[in-house]
């Protein structure tokens, strides 16, 4: 009787583990689909942002009416919601300062 109970517990454990494996495989497939959708969305958003970036720079003019060179300037969005066009060299120095602040906070 003890051996039968032991075999039954063993079979129940195996069945439970097989069920867990099936559930995890289903969850894995679902997560793969979600990851794929998220990657696709990110790619679309990047493309839209790139198009917007080019559209903005195609319309920008300096004080003399000349087009602003996108190689020399970047669009900077600050934490308060303001959007600025700043020279790249200033943006790089600002990023370094932000990185230092983040490292000090850690």
Secondary structure, 3 states (H helix, E strand, C coil): CHHHHHHHHHHHHHHHHHHHHHHHHHHHHHHHHHHHHHHHHHHHHHHHHHHHHHHHHHHCECCCCCECCCCCEEEEECCCCCEEEEEHHHHHHHHHHHHHHHHHHC
